[in-house]
Amino acid sequence: MTREIIELWPELKWINDTTLREQTAKTWELALERSVLSVDDLNRIPFTLLVGPDLKVTFMEHKRSVVHIARDAGQKINEMYHGELSVDMDVLVAGAILCDVGKLLEYVLDENGDAVQGAYGKFLRHPFSGVSLAEEAGVPAEVCHIIATHAGEGDMVKRTTEATLVHHADFMTFLPFKERLKLKHL
């Protein structure tokens, strides 16, 4: 696990299973090796291309908030549902950290240094490329399921509890930007 990845993802320490933690970090290492984006870019580009160029929330701010929200929700479920509904916290955190890793292959930088969808991304959205990277790093199927189903592509299949939590954490921090109602002052 490189120092760069540890600094990018301090939340990796929340994954207790050492092998899964290393596989999760390895997936990010592979993505960064193959991407035109750098860690600095991830800390400056907007988290989505669908809202507009003036969005100030960065890719990493959004990604880390999704991990924190999903983890908090999983902890509450484990605490309050008496084992009737349980959450594998390692799978949840790894899936939340990895759900958008494929965007590193989907995005490129234009002549102004702005993130745009590249040719690869026009053919394969990030859930697909993310699963491919994760499988190459040895990430288990239950975590790859989260990557595959966190976005709209996942609406066609049944999601695990962990995948449902990541999906909702991601969309609850995306849809308000995309669909928020702008009220005029009366």
Helices and strands as residue ranges (DSSP letters): H 3-8, G 10-14, H 18-34, H 39-42, H 59-80, H 89-98, H 103-106, E 107-109, E 115-117, H 119-123, H 126-136, H 141-149, G 152-156, H 161-172, H 175-179
